[in-house]
Amino acid sequence: MEQPFDRLLRDAITARGLSLERLHARLSQRGIKVSLASLSNWQRGKCRPERSQSLRALHALEEILSLPGDTLIASLGPPRPRGRWVSHVPGAVPYRDLCPEAGSLQRLLAEIKNATDGQLSVLSYHDHFTIGAERDERAVRTRAVFQARVDGVDRHVAIHYNERSRLPEEQSTGFCRPGRVKKDEAAGLTALELLFDRPLRTGETYVVEYEFRYRGRGPESTFYNRWFRFPAHAYLLTVQFAPGITPVRCFRTLQPTTATPPADVAELRLSWDAAHIADTELRPGVHGIRWEWA
């Protein structure tokens, strides 16, 4: 069981045999200003570091206390929501309106202590979905560009869903570090925490890459969707089919919420064994591509 932040910090300080005064001095030597009262409150669980200077102090504490990188950051969880935008980003919809397994997804996010909803705006997503020679899902690779709405946000949680309850065996990341991974095989859900290399400032942009893939033959696939809880500035989805298994027809699909069935918005033309959709200023909902083999 993962230790909460205050206990982990307190145990690490005890193990190193450092007083709070000495710890305060070591931080000051690095040009990091944190009060003795704050250090005391952190280890006693009375408050938690959230501002950029405090989060910078956590990285220094990990070195001073000989903890692996991001240990304290990961146990802390993301910053507490602040301000009116957290409770209602204009146009936002809850997971229950997008995900068929919303209850399971919320449990996974709670295990990761995810509270990042609304703290990152989506500038762009690019999903590249690969179909193998057996008409099966092989991998989905994503590049996302985010912009921080507040100071201190330092992570994102990526979600993979397969309606046939086949979980991908491997994950990889770029421009970030993998954090906690939580899975619900019965629901077909995987949640992957992506840790940034630093807490962001308000307005700062950040790029992450991640991939979910199957080692061998994956589950049969006839569509790919992305859930958008919040408005997004741009989205590009490419579906690449293995040579010789090009589908008969492909369609762009849209589903505003799970209360309505998905609708075919337009038929897509294939080029180089691939289909794609590209759009800007997307509204929340389920956006994707479906295809017919015969």
C-alpha angles and dihedrals in degrees: 000000000000116000118237116247098255094050093045091051093045093049092047092051091049092048091053092046093229125149119223088247091056091045090051090051092050090053092047090054087060092051094253115136114207121149123238088238091057093050090050093048092047094055092043093051094240093124139354134228112259111147120090094252091051092049089050087055090056092060089051091047090053089058095043093048094043094242123152114263115280093010094124093037092053094048091048096058123209122318118283113263114264132190137009095295092068095062093043125015102185110268096006120149129199123250091250088069093054112027124066088208098043095145093054091045092053090051091053092049090049090053089054089046089234114181099152097113108134096003092100124047117209114240093173146343126199115189120186110193118192125206118198132218091270091058087255135136110260105169147335118213121193136193114190131184116203135183121208116240092192140020118272106027107142108167149037132206116226118204131205121191130186118183091208091061094242109141120208112249098215139043130185134182141202131199088010141055124252112245129177120349120204125185139189106190095185091055094040092236132141123181117195122190114219115203119205120218091244142006110271129235121231108281094016116133127221134188125212133178127197139164137201114198144168120233094220135355111353132202120297110268135200101163146017125212137181122206115223113196092173134033114277129205097216141004132187121183121182123184114198118199123202114252113277098020101080110154123241095238139005129199137191109234135201130189115178092196138346088259089075127052118248114267131211105242099181141346113250129220117227123228127181090355091303141104127198146180124206125183144153135220094023121192120224114276141086112307123183155114129267129189141196123222095198 
